[in-house]
Amino acid sequence: MGVISEDKNQMTLIYNSETSVGKQTLAYANAADKKLRSIDISKTKVTGTQWAEIASQLDVKIADLVDQEHTNFVQNFGDKAALLSSDDWIKVLQNQPEVLSGCIVLNGKDSLIITNPSDLVKHLENNSAGIDE
């Protein structure tokens, strides 16, 4: 995966196949009437530059991509999370893909974090009229 594509005709799903949210969101994405590029972060390493680009496209901090209440995160970092740098947050995502907060959907300049798989269907339905313009 190089630079994140902003192709409006292709939906990119960044997910973890080892989570129920990831599996279900992938199923919804596969059923959508769009070309799909899926990136399973439990099997494919996303670079630091790519994580920074994803966070920028979502208009969030890299730390916001991490579920800081996830058991594995709390075990490793406890309340020290506030002391992590952007590089540290990237390393967390790269080395502990299970702490990604849901799934990330990128479609053209449109992007969102999915924590409830059915939200992807609602999003696609709401945007289907404007996506191909």
N, CA, C and O atoms as a GROMACS GRO file, in nm:
protein
  532
    1MET      N    1   0.086  -0.117   0.000
    1MET     CA    2   0.000   0.000   0.000
    1MET      C    3   0.090   0.123   0.000
    1MET      O    4   0.163   0.146   0.096
    2GLY      N    5   0.085   0.200  -0.106
    2GLY     CA    6   0.163   0.322  -0.112
    2GLY      C    7   0.086   0.437  -0.051
    2GLY      O    8   0.033   0.426   0.059
    3VAL      N    9   0.080   0.545  -0.123
    3VAL     CA   10   0.002   0.659  -0.077
    3VAL      C   11  -0.145   0.619  -0.083
    3VAL      O   12  -0.187   0.550  -0.176
    4ILE      N   13  -0.222   0.662   0.015
    4ILE     CA   14  -0.364   0.627   0.021
    4ILE      C   15  -0.435   0.690  -0.099
    4ILE      O   16  -0.426   0.810  -0.121
    5SER      N   17  -0.505   0.608  -0.175
    5SER     CA   18  -0.575   0.654  -0.294
    5SER      C   19  -0.699   0.735  -0.257
    5SER      O   20  -0.766   0.705  -0.158
    6GLU      N   21  -0.726   0.836  -0.336
    6GLU     CA   22  -0.848   0.914  -0.318
    6GLU      C   23  -0.940   0.892  -0.438
    6GLU      O   24  -1.007   0.985  -0.482
    7ASP      N   25  -0.942   0.770  -0.490
    7ASP     CA   26  -1.025   0.733  -0.604
    7ASP      C   27  -1.170   0.720  -0.558
    7ASP      O   28  -1.201   0.637  -0.473
    8LYS      N   29  -1.259   0.803  -0.615
    8LYS     CA   30  -1.399   0.800  -0.573
    8LYS      C   31  -1.471   0.675  -0.620
    8LYS      O   32  -1.580   0.644  -0.572
    9ASN      N   33  -1.411   0.602  -0.714
    9ASN     CA   34  -1.472   0.479  -0.764
    9ASN      C   35  -1.425   0.355  -0.689
    9ASN      O   36  -1.470   0.244  -0.718
   10GLN      N   37  -1.335   0.373  -0.595
   10GLN     CA   38  -1.283   0.260  -0.517
   10GLN      C   39  -1.294   0.291  -0.369
   10GLN      O   40  -1.252   0.398  -0.324
   11MET      N   41  -1.349   0.199  -0.295
   11MET     CA   42  -1.357   0.212  -0.151
   11MET      C   43  -1.241   0.133  -0.090
   11MET      O   44  -1.217   0.018  -0.127
   12THR      N   45  -1.170   0.196   0.002
   12THR     CA   46  -1.062   0.129   0.073
   12THR      C   47  -1.110   0.103   0.215
   12THR      O   48  -1.157   0.194   0.284
   13LEU      N   49  -1.099  -0.021   0.258
   13LEU     CA   50  -1.137  -0.060   0.394
   13LEU      C   51  -1.011  -0.105   0.466
   13LEU      O   52  -0.942  -0.197   0.422
   14ILE      N   53  -0.982  -0.040   0.578
   14ILE     CA   54  -0.870  -0.078   0.664
   14ILE      C   55  -0.933  -0.138   0.788
   14ILE      O   56  -1.007  -0.071   0.860
   15TYR      N   57  -0.904  -0.265   0.812
   15TYR     CA   58  -0.974  -0.338   0.918
   15TYR      C   59  -0.884  -0.445   0.978
   15TYR      O   60  -0.774  -0.471   0.930
   16ASN      N   61  -0.934  -0.508   1.085
   16ASN     CA   62  -0.863  -0.618   1.149
   16ASN      C   63  -0.954  -0.741   1.141
   16ASN      O   64  -1.061  -0.743   1.203
   17SER      N   65  -0.913  -0.841   1.066
   17SER     CA   66  -0.995  -0.961   1.047
   17SER      C   67  -1.009  -1.045   1.173
   17SER      O   68  -1.086  -1.140   1.176
   18GLU      N   69  -0.936  -1.010   1.276
   18GLU     CA   70  -0.944  -1.086   1.401
   18GLU      C   71  -1.047  -1.028   1.498
   18GLU      O   72  -1.060  -1.076   1.611
   19THR      N   73  -1.121  -0.925   1.453
   19THR     CA   74  -1.227  -0.868   1.536
   19THR      C   75  -1.362  -0.891   1.469
   19THR      O   76  -1.369  -0.901   1.346
   20SER      N   77  -1.468  -0.899   1.547
   20SER     CA   78  -1.601  -0.919   1.490
   20SER      C   79  -1.642  -0.797   1.407
   20SER      O   80  -1.705  -0.812   1.302
   21VAL      N   81  -1.608  -0.677   1.453
   21VAL     CA   82  -1.641  -0.556   1.378
   21VAL      C   83  -1.571  -0.560   1.242
   21VAL      O   84  -1.630  -0.526   1.140
   22GLY      N   85  -1.446  -0.602   1.241
   22GLY     CA   86  -1.371  -0.611   1.116
   22GLY      C   87  -1.431  -0.711   1.020
   22GLY      O   88  -1.449  -0.681   0.902
   23LYS      N   89  -1.464  -0.830   1.068
   23LYS     CA   90  -1.523  -0.935   0.983
   23LYS      C   91  -1.657  -0.889   0.926
   23LYS      O   92  -1.683  -0.906   0.807
   24GLN      N   93  -1.741  -0.832   1.010
   24GLN     CA   94  -1.875  -0.791   0.966
   24GLN      C   95  -1.867  -0.672   0.869
   24GLN      O   96  -1.941  -0.668   0.771
   25THR      N   97  -1.780  -0.577   0.897
   25THR     CA   98  -1.766  -0.462   0.809
   25THR      C   99  -1.714  -0.505   0.672
   25THR      O  100  -1.758  -0.452   0.570
   26LEU      N  101  -1.621  -0.600   0.670
   26LEU     CA  102  -1.570  -0.653   0.544
   26LEU      C  103  -1.684  -0.716   0.464
   26LEU      O  104  -1.692  -0.697   0.342
   27ALA      N  105  -1.772  -0.790   0.530
   27ALA     CA  106  -1.885  -0.852   0.461
   27ALA      C  107  -1.975  -0.746   0.398
   27ALA      O  108  -2.017  -0.760   0.284
   28TYR      N  109  -2.005  -0.640   0.473
   28TYR     CA  110  -2.087  -0.531   0.419
   28TYR      C  111  -2.016  -0.463   0.302
   28TYR      O  112  -2.078  -0.430   0.201
   29ALA      N  113  -1.886  -0.442   0.316
   29ALA     CA  114  -1.810  -0.374   0.211
   29ALA      C  115  -1.806  -0.459   0.084
   29ALA      O  116  -1.816  -0.406  -0.027
   30ASN      N  117  -1.792  -0.592   0.100
   30ASN     CA  118  -1.791  -0.681  -0.016
   30ASN      C  119  -1.926  -0.681  -0.088
   30ASN      O  120  -1.932  -0.701  -0.210
   31ALA      N  121  -2.034  -0.660  -0.014
   31ALA     CA  122  -2.168  -0.659  -0.072
   31ALA      C  123  -2.201  -0.526  -0.140
   31ALA      O  124  -2.297  -0.517  -0.216
   32ALA      N  125  -2.123  -0.423  -0.112
   32ALA     CA  126  -2.149  -0.291  -0.170
   32ALA      C  127  -2.118  -0.292  -0.320
   32ALA      O  128  -2.037  -0.372  -0.368
   33ASP      N  129  -2.184  -0.204  -0.390
   33ASP     CA  130  -2.167  -0.194  -0.535
   33ASP      C  131  -2.050  -0.100  -0.566
   33ASP      O  132  -2.067   0.000  -0.637
   34LYS      N  133  -1.933  -0.133  -0.514
   34LYS     CA  134  -1.814  -0.051  -0.533
   34LYS      C  135  -1.693  -0.143  -0.546
   34LYS      O  136  -1.690  -0.252  -0.489
   35LYS      N  137  -1.595  -0.096  -0.620
   35LYS     CA  138  -1.467  -0.167  -0.623
   35LYS      C  139  -1.407  -0.154  -0.484
   35LYS      O  140  -1.402  -0.044  -0.428
   36LEU      N  141  -1.361  -0.264  -0.428
   36LEU     CA  142  -1.311  -0.264  -0.291
   36LEU      C  143  -1.164  -0.300  -0.285
   36LEU      O  144  -1.118  -0.394  -0.349
   37ARG      N  145  -1.092  -0.222  -0.208
   37ARG     CA  146  -0.954  -0.254  -0.172
   37ARG      C  147  -0.954  -0.273  -0.021
   37ARG      O  148  -0.974  -0.177   0.053
   38SER      N  149  -0.932  -0.395   0.025
   38SER     CA  150  -0.935  -0.420   0.169
   38SER      C  151  -0.794  -0.445   0.220
   38SER      O  152  -0.714  -0.515   0.157
   39ILE      N  153  -0.764  -0.386   0.334
   39ILE     CA  154  -0.633  -0.398   0.396
   39ILE      C  155  -0.652  -0.450   0.537
   39ILE      O  156  -0.701  -0.379   0.624
   40ASP      N  157  -0.614  -0.574   0.558
   40ASP     CA  158  -0.627  -0.639   0.688
   40ASP      C  159  -0.499  -0.611   0.767
   40ASP      O  160  -0.394  -0.667   0.738
   41ILE      N  161  -0.510  -0.523   0.867
   41ILE     CA  162  -0.390  -0.482   0.940
   41ILE      C  163  -0.334  -0.592   1.030
   41ILE      O  164  -0.225  -0.577   1.086
   42SER      N  165  -0.409  -0.702   1.047
   42SER     CA  166  -0.352  -0.813   1.122
   42SER      C  167  -0.254  -0.893   1.036
   42SER      O  168  -0.177  -0.974   1.087
   43LYS      N  169  -0.258  -0.870   0.903
   43LYS     CA  170  -0.171  -0.941   0.811
   43LYS      C  171  -0.080  -0.848   0.729
   43LYS      O  172   0.026  -0.890   0.683
   44THR      N  173  -0.122  -0.724   0.712
   44THR     CA  174  -0.048  -0.628   0.630
   44THR      C  175  -0.008  -0.509   0.715
   44THR      O  176  -0.092  -0.445   0.778
   45LYS      N  177   0.121  -0.481   0.718
   45LYS     CA  178   0.170  -0.369   0.799
   45LYS      C  179   0.149  -0.238   0.723
   45LYS      O  180   0.188  -0.225   0.607
   46VAL      N  181   0.087  -0.142   0.789
   46VAL     CA  182   0.066  -0.008   0.735
   46VAL      C  183   0.182   0.077   0.785
   46VAL      O  184   0.216   0.072   0.903
   47THR      N  185   0.242   0.154   0.696
   47THR     CA  186   0.358   0.234   0.735
   47THR      C  187   0.317   0.353   0.822
   47THR      O  188   0.200   0.390   0.828
   48GLY      N  189   0.414   0.409   0.889
   48GLY     CA  190   0.389   0.527   0.972
   48GLY      C  191   0.336   0.643   0.890
   48GLY      O  192   0.246   0.715   0.933
   49THR      N  193   0.392   0.662   0.772
   49THR     CA  194   0.346   0.769   0.684
   49THR      C  195   0.201   0.747   0.645
   49THR      O  196   0.122   0.842   0.641
   50GLN      N  197   0.165   0.624   0.618
   50GLN     CA  198   0.027   0.593   0.581
   50GLN      C  199  -0.068   0.616   0.697
   50GLN      O  200  -0.178   0.668   0.677
   51TRP      N  201  -0.029   0.578   0.819
   51TRP     CA  202  -0.114   0.604   0.935
   51TRP      C  203  -0.134   0.755   0.953
   51TRP      O  204  -0.244   0.801   0.984
   52ALA      N  205  -0.027   0.831   0.934
   52ALA     CA  206  -0.037   0.976   0.946
   52ALA      C  207  -0.131   1.032   0.840
   52ALA      O  208  -0.212   1.120   0.868
   53GLU      N  209  -0.120   0.981   0.718
   53GLU     CA  210  -0.207   1.024   0.609
   53GLU      C  211  -0.353   0.987   0.636
   53GLU      O  212  -0.444   1.066   0.610
   54ILE      N  213  -0.376   0.867   0.689
   54ILE     CA  214  -0.512   0.823   0.722
   54ILE      C  215  -0.572   0.914   0.829
   54ILE      O  216  -0.686   0.960   0.815
   55ALA      N  217  -0.496   0.941   0.934
   55ALA     CA  218  -0.545   1.029   1.040
   55ALA      C  219  -0.576   1.167   0.985
   55ALA      O  220  -0.677   1.228   1.022
   56SER      N  221  -0.490   1.217   0.898
   56SER     CA  222  -0.512   1.348   0.837
   56SER      C  223  -0.640   1.349   0.754
   56SER      O  224  -0.719   1.443   0.762
   57GLN      N  225  -0.660   1.244   0.675
   57GLN     CA  226  -0.780   1.236   0.592
   57GLN      C  227  -0.906   1.228   0.677
   57GLN      O  228  -1.011   1.280   0.640
   58LEU      N  229  -0.896   1.161   0.792
   58LEU     CA  230  -1.010   1.151   0.885
   58LEU      C  231  -1.026   1.277   0.969
   58LEU      O  232  -1.128   1.296   1.035
   59ASP      N  233  -0.924   1.363   0.966
   59ASP     CA  234  -0.919   1.486   1.046
   59ASP      C  235  -0.920   1.455   1.196
   59ASP      O  236  -0.993   1.517   1.273
   60VAL      N  237  -0.837   1.356   1.234
   60VAL     CA  238  -0.821   1.318   1.374
   60VAL      C  239  -0.672   1.305   1.405
   60VAL      O  240  -0.589   1.302   1.314
   61LYS      N  241  -0.640   1.297   1.533
   61LYS     CA  242  -0.502   1.268   1.574
   61LYS      C  243  -0.480   1.118   1.561
   61LYS      O  244  -0.575   1.040   1.566
   62ILE      N  245  -0.355   1.077   1.545
   62ILE     CA  246  -0.324   0.934   1.535
   62ILE      C  247  -0.372   0.862   1.661
   62ILE      O  248  -0.420   0.749   1.653
   63ALA      N  249  -0.361   0.926   1.776
   63ALA     CA  250  -0.407   0.867   1.902
   63ALA      C  251  -0.555   0.834   1.898
   63ALA      O  252  -0.600   0.740   1.964
   64ASP      N  253  -0.633   0.910   1.821
   64ASP     CA  254  -0.777   0.887   1.811
   64ASP      C  255  -0.812   0.759   1.736
   64ASP      O  256  -0.925   0.712   1.743
   65LEU      N  257  -0.715   0.702   1.666
   65LEU     CA  258  -0.737   0.576   1.595
   65LEU      C  259  -0.722   0.455   1.687
   65LEU      O  260  -0.754   0.343   1.648
   66VAL      N  261  -0.674   0.480   1.808
   66VAL     CA  262  -0.648   0.372   1.904
   66VAL      C  263  -0.759   0.365   2.009
   66VAL      O  264  -0.798   0.466   2.067
   67ASP      N  265  -0.808   0.244   2.030
   67ASP     CA  266  -0.905   0.221   2.138
   67ASP      C  267  -0.826   0.212   2.268
   67ASP      O  268  -0.771   0.107   2.302
   68GLN      N  269  -0.820   0.323   2.339
   68GLN     CA  270  -0.738   0.332   2.459
   68GLN      C  271  -0.798   0.257   2.578
   68GLN      O  272  -0.736   0.248   2.684
   69GLU      N  273  -0.918   0.204   2.560
   69GLU     CA  274  -0.981   0.124   2.664
   69GLU      C  275  -0.968  -0.026   2.636
   69GLU      O  276  -1.012  -0.109   2.716
   70HIS      N  277  -0.907  -0.060   2.522
   70HIS     CA  278  -0.887  -0.201   2.488
   70HIS      C  279  -0.798  -0.266   2.594
   70HIS      O  280  -0.701  -0.205   2.640
   71THR      N  281  -0.831  -0.386   2.632
   71THR     CA  282  -0.758  -0.458   2.738
   71THR      C  283  -0.608  -0.462   2.711
   71THR      O  284  -0.529  -0.435   2.802
   72ASN      N  285  -0.567  -0.495   2.590
   72ASN     CA  286  -0.424  -0.504   2.559
   72ASN      C  287  -0.354  -0.368   2.571
   72ASN      O  288  -0.240  -0.360   2.615
   73PHE      N  289  -0.424  -0.262   2.530
   73PHE     CA  290  -0.366  -0.130   2.540
   73PHE      C  291  -0.346  -0.092   2.687
   73PHE      O  292  -0.239  -0.044   2.726
   74VAL      N  293  -0.449  -0.112   2.769
   74VAL     CA  294  -0.443  -0.077   2.911
   74VAL      C  295  -0.334  -0.158   2.981
   74VAL      O  296  -0.261  -0.105   3.065
   75GLN      N  297  -0.323  -0.287   2.947
   75GLN     CA  298  -0.219  -0.371   3.008
   75GLN      C  299  -0.080  -0.317   2.979
   75GLN      O  300   0.008  -0.318   3.066
   76ASN      N  301  -0.058  -0.269   2.856
   76ASN     CA  302   0.074  -0.223   2.816
   76ASN      C  303   0.105  -0.079   2.854
   76ASN      O  304   0.220  -0.045   2.879
   77PHE      N  305   0.003   0.006   2.857
   77PHE     CA  306   0.029   0.148   2.876
   77PHE      C  307  -0.041   0.210   2.995
   77PHE      O  308   0.000   0.317   3.042
   78GLY      N  309  -0.144   0.147   3.046
   78GLY     CA  310  -0.216   0.202   3.160
   78GLY      C  311  -0.255   0.346   3.136
   78GLY      O  312  -0.310   0.378   3.031
   79ASP      N  313  -0.228   0.433   3.231
   79ASP     CA  314  -0.265   0.574   3.218
   79ASP      C  315  -0.152   0.658   3.158
   79ASP      O  316  -0.160   0.781   3.157
   80LYS      N  317  -0.049   0.592   3.108
   80LYS     CA  318   0.065   0.665   3.050
   80LYS      C  319   0.041   0.705   2.904
   80LYS      O  320   0.127   0.766   2.841
   81ALA      N  321  -0.076   0.670   2.852
   81ALA     CA  322  -0.106   0.694   2.712
   81ALA      C  323  -0.087   0.841   2.673
   81ALA      O  324  -0.043   0.871   2.562
   82ALA      N  325  -0.121   0.931   2.762
   82ALA     CA  326  -0.111   1.073   2.731
   82ALA      C  327   0.034   1.114   2.701
   82ALA      O  328   0.057   1.218   2.639
   83LEU      N  329   0.129   1.035   2.746
   83LEU     CA  330   0.270   1.068   2.725
   83LEU      C  331   0.326   1.018   2.593
   83LEU      O  332   0.443   1.042   2.563
   84LEU      N  333   0.245   0.950   2.513
   84LEU     CA  334   0.294   0.894   2.388
   84LEU      C  335   0.304   1.002   2.279
   84LEU      O  336   0.219   1.090   2.269
   85SER      N  337   0.409   0.992   2.199
   85SER     CA  338   0.427   1.084   2.086
   85SER      C  339   0.352   1.027   1.965
   85SER      O  340   0.302   0.914   1.970
   86SER      N  341   0.343   1.104   1.859
   86SER     CA  342   0.278   1.054   1.736
   86SER      C  343   0.346   0.928   1.686
   86SER      O  344   0.280   0.834   1.644
   87ASP      N  345   0.480   0.926   1.691
   87ASP     CA  346   0.554   0.807   1.649
   87ASP      C  347   0.520   0.687   1.736
   87ASP      O  348   0.508   0.575   1.687
   88ASP      N  349   0.503   0.710   1.866
   88ASP     CA  350   0.467   0.602   1.958
   88ASP      C  351   0.328   0.547   1.925
   88ASP      O  352   0.308   0.426   1.927
   89TRP      N  353   0.233   0.636   1.895
   89TRP     CA  354   0.097   0.592   1.860
   89TRP      C  355   0.101   0.507   1.733
   89TRP      O  356   0.030   0.406   1.723
   90ILE      N  357   0.184   0.547   1.638
   90ILE     CA  358   0.197   0.469   1.515
   90ILE      C  359   0.251   0.331   1.546
   90ILE      O  360   0.202   0.231   1.493
   91LYS      N  361   0.352   0.324   1.633
   91LYS     CA  362   0.409   0.194   1.670
   91LYS      C  363   0.305   0.106   1.740
   91LYS      O  364   0.303  -0.015   1.720
   92VAL      N  365   0.219   0.167   1.821
   92VAL     CA  366   0.111   0.092   1.886
   92VAL      C  367   0.023   0.029   1.779
   92VAL      O  368  -0.007  -0.090   1.786
   93LEU      N  369  -0.020   0.108   1.681
   93LEU     CA  370  -0.106   0.055   1.574
   93LEU      C  371  -0.036  -0.053   1.492
   93LEU      O  372  -0.098  -0.151   1.451
   94GLN      N  373   0.092  -0.035   1.468
   94GLN     CA  374   0.166  -0.132   1.388
   94GLN      C  375   0.188  -0.263   1.462
   94GLN      O  376   0.184  -0.370   1.402
   95ASN      N  377   0.212  -0.254   1.593
   95ASN     CA  378   0.246  -0.374   1.670
   95ASN      C  379   0.130  -0.437   1.745
   95ASN      O  380   0.139  -0.551   1.789
   96GLN      N  381   0.020  -0.363   1.758
   96GLN     CA  382  -0.098  -0.414   1.825
   96GLN      C  383  -0.222  -0.378   1.741
   96GLN      O  384  -0.302  -0.294   1.782
   97PRO      N  385  -0.238  -0.441   1.626
   97PRO     CA  386  -0.349  -0.405   1.536
   97PRO      C  387  -0.487  -0.423   1.600
   97PRO      O  388  -0.585  -0.363   1.555
   98GLU      N  389  -0.495  -0.503   1.702
   98GLU     CA  390  -0.624  -0.526   1.769
   98GLU      C  391  -0.677  -0.403   1.840
   98GLU      O  392  -0.795  -0.399   1.876
   99VAL      N  393  -0.593  -0.302   1.862
   99VAL     CA  394  -0.639  -0.182   1.933
   99VAL      C  395  -0.691  -0.073   1.839
   99VAL      O  396  -0.727   0.035   1.885
  100LEU      N  397  -0.696  -0.100   1.709
  100LEU     CA  398  -0.755  -0.004   1.615
  100LEU      C  399  -0.901   0.016   1.653
  100LEU      O  400  -0.973  -0.082   1.675
  101SER      N  401  -0.944   0.140   1.661
  101SER     CA  402  -1.084   0.172   1.695
  101SER      C  403  -1.173   0.146   1.575
  101SER      O  404  -1.191   0.234   1.492
  102GLY      N  405  -1.227   0.027   1.564
  102GLY     CA  406  -1.317  -0.006   1.454
  102GLY      C  407  -1.246  -0.027   1.323
  102GLY      O  408  -1.134  -0.078   1.319
  103CYS      N  409  -1.312   0.014   1.214
  103CYS     CA  410  -1.258   0.002   1.078
  103CYS      C  411  -1.255   0.140   1.016
  103CYS      O  412  -1.329   0.229   1.057
  104ILE      N  413  -1.169   0.157   0.918
  104ILE     CA  414  -1.158   0.285   0.850
  104ILE      C  415  -1.200   0.265   0.705
  104ILE      O  416  -1.153   0.175   0.637
  105VAL      N  417  -1.289   0.352   0.660
  105VAL     CA  418  -1.336   0.348   0.522
  105VAL      C  419  -1.294   0.478   0.455
  105VAL      O  420  -1.322   0.588   0.504
  106LEU      N  421  -1.227   0.463   0.340
  106LEU     CA  422  -1.185   0.577   0.261
  106LEU      C  423  -1.246   0.561   0.122
  106LEU      O  424  -1.231   0.456   0.059
  107ASN      N  425  -1.313   0.662   0.074
  107ASN     CA  426  -1.375   0.659  -0.057
  107ASN      C  427  -1.366   0.798  -0.118
  107ASN      O  428  -1.444   0.887  -0.085
  108GLY      N  429  -1.269   0.816  -0.206
  108GLY     CA  430  -1.244   0.950  -0.258
  108GLY      C  431  -1.196   1.038  -0.144
  108GLY      O  432  -1.105   1.001  -0.070
  109LYS      N  433  -1.256   1.154  -0.130
  109LYS     CA  434  -1.220   1.244  -0.020
  109LYS      C  435  -1.307   1.217   0.103
  109LYS      O  436  -1.292   1.283   0.206
  110ASP      N  437  -1.398   1.121   0.092
  110ASP     CA  438  -1.488   1.085   0.200
  110ASP      C  439  -1.420   0.978   0.287
  110ASP      O  440  -1.365   0.882   0.234
  111SER      N  441  -1.424   0.996   0.418
  111SER     CA  442  -1.361   0.899   0.507
  111SER      C  443  -1.436   0.894   0.640
  111SER      O  444  -1.491   0.994   0.685
  112LEU      N  445  -1.436   0.776   0.701
  112LEU     CA  446  -1.499   0.764   0.831
  112LEU      C  447  -1.446   0.642   0.905
  112LEU      O  448  -1.388   0.551   0.847
  113ILE      N  449  -1.467   0.645   1.037
  113ILE     CA  450  -1.433   0.532   1.122
  113ILE      C  451  -1.564   0.459   1.152
  113ILE      O  452  -1.661   0.521   1.195
  114ILE      N  453  -1.565   0.330   1.129
  114ILE     CA  454  -1.684   0.247   1.150
  114ILE      C  455  -1.664   0.165   1.278
  114ILE      O  456  -1.571   0.085   1.287
  115THR      N  457  -1.751   0.185   1.375
  115THR     CA  458  -1.747   0.103   1.496
  115THR      C  459  -1.866   0.009   1.503
  115THR      O  460  -1.867  -0.086   1.581
  116ASN      N  461  -1.968   0.036   1.421
  116ASN     CA  462  -2.085  -0.050   1.409
  116ASN      C  463  -2.096  -0.087   1.261
  116ASN      O  464  -2.124   0.001   1.179
  117PRO      N  465  -2.075  -0.213   1.224
  117PRO     CA  466  -2.069  -0.251   1.084
  117PRO      C  467  -2.188  -0.204   0.999
  117PRO      O  468  -2.170  -0.169   0.882
  118SER      N  469  -2.307  -0.203   1.055
  118SER     CA  470  -2.424  -0.161   0.976
  118SER      C  471  -2.417  -0.012   0.940
  118SER      O  472  -2.487   0.033   0.849
  119ASP      N  473  -2.335   0.064   1.010
  119ASP     CA  474  -2.318   0.206   0.976
  119ASP      C  475  -2.259   0.223   0.836
  119ASP      O  476  -2.281   0.326   0.771
  120LEU      N  477  -2.183   0.124   0.789
  120LEU     CA  478  -2.127   0.133   0.655
  120LEU      C  479  -2.239   0.132   0.552
  120LEU      O  480  -2.236   0.209   0.456
  121VAL      N  481  -2.339   0.047   0.571
  121VAL     CA  482  -2.451   0.041   0.479
  121VAL      C  483  -2.526   0.174   0.478
  121VAL      O  484  -2.559   0.226   0.372
  122LYS      N  485  -2.552   0.229   0.597
  122LYS     CA  486  -2.621   0.358   0.606
  122LYS      C  487  -2.540   0.467   0.536
  122LYS      O  488  -2.596   0.550   0.463
  123HIS      N  489  -2.410   0.466   0.557
  123HIS     CA  490  -2.323   0.566   0.495
  123HIS      C  491  -2.327   0.555   0.343
  123HIS      O  492  -2.338   0.657   0.274
  124LEU      N  493  -2.317   0.434   0.291
  124LEU     CA  494  -2.318   0.415   0.146
  124LEU      C  495  -2.452   0.455   0.086
  124LEU      O  496  -2.456   0.515  -0.021
  125GLU      N  497  -2.561   0.423   0.154
  125GLU     CA  498  -2.693   0.461   0.106
  125GLU      C  499  -2.709   0.613   0.105
  125GLU      O  500  -2.762   0.670   0.010
  126ASN      N  501  -2.663   0.678   0.211
  126ASN     CA  502  -2.676   0.825   0.222
  126ASN      C  503  -2.592   0.898   0.120
  126ASN      O  504  -2.627   1.010   0.079
  127ASN      N  505  -2.481   0.837   0.077
  127ASN     CA  506  -2.389   0.906  -0.012
  127ASN      C  507  -2.393   0.856  -0.156
  127ASN      O  508  -2.320   0.908  -0.241
  128SER      N  509  -2.476   0.758  -0.187
  128SER     CA  510  -2.474   0.698  -0.320
  128SER      C  511  -2.508   0.798  -0.430
  128SER      O  512  -2.455   0.787  -0.541
  129ALA      N  513  -2.594   0.893  -0.402
  129ALA     CA  514  -2.631   0.991  -0.505
  129ALA      C  515  -2.515   1.085  -0.537
  129ALA      O  516  -2.501   1.126  -0.652
  130GLY      N  517  -2.433   1.119  -0.439
  130GLY     CA  518  -2.328   1.218  -0.461
  130GLY      C  519  -2.192   1.160  -0.490
  130GLY      O  520  -2.104   1.235  -0.532
  131ILE      N  521  -2.171   1.033  -0.471
  131ILE     CA  522  -2.037   0.975  -0.484
  131ILE      C  523  -1.988   0.976  -0.628
  131ILE      O  524  -1.869   0.998  -0.651
  132ASP      N  525  -2.076   0.954  -0.726
  132ASP     CA  526  -2.031   0.944  -0.863
  132ASP      C  527  -2.027   1.077  -0.937
  132ASP      O  528  -2.000   1.079  -1.057
  133GLU      N  529  -2.054   1.186  -0.870
  133GLU     CA  530  -2.051   1.316  -0.936
  133GLU      C  531  -1.911   1.361  -0.965
  133GLU      O  532  -1.890   1.469  -1.021
   0.00000   0.00000   0.00000
